Amino acid sequence: MSELLTVAQVAFVLKCSEDTVVRRFEKRTGIIDLGTANNGRRNRRYRVLRIPKTVVEKYLVERSGAAVKIEVPASPKQRRKSPNWKNIAILNLAKIGKQNECEDKKVYKRIAELARLLAAKVPEDDWADICTGDWLDEEEQEYE
C-alpha cells in the first residue's frame, strides 16, 4: 500500500490551503476518511482524510500531463516545554555515555558545548547533517 499522507502534508506539497486539499480529494477513490459523518446534529462534518501518495501523484499527472514523483518532507517532531527538561537531558546523556563506556569528563564537556552551539546558531533541520559529519569525530579525538 502507498504511504498515507495527511491533509497538511498534501497542502504543503501542492502549495495550497488544507481546505482546498479536502475539496479536491474528498471524493477521489482510495481516500480514507476518518472523520465524522454529517448526522443532522452538526452543521458541518469533521474531516480527517488520509490520502495515499499514489493518489496525489495521479492527480498531479492528470493536471500536468507528465509523470510526477513527489517527495514529502519528514514531519517535525512535536515537542512541549517541560519543567524538568534538564533532568531528562542528564538521564539521556548518562544512559548514552554508559552504553558507550564513556568516563571521560572532557567528552561530556565537548558534547555540551556542541549542543549549545547547535541550539544557538544552527537551524534544527541541519542538526543531523552536522552531527553525522567527520569533523565531529576529528575534534573529539582532541579530547580523548
Secondary structure, DSSP 8 states (H G I E B T S, - for coil): ---EEEHHHHHHHHTS-HHHHHHHHTTSTT-EE-S----SS-SS----EEEEHHHHHHHHHHHHSS----------------TTHHHHHHHHHHHHHHHTT---HHHHHHHHHHHHHHHHHS-GGGHHHHHTSHHHHHHHHTT-
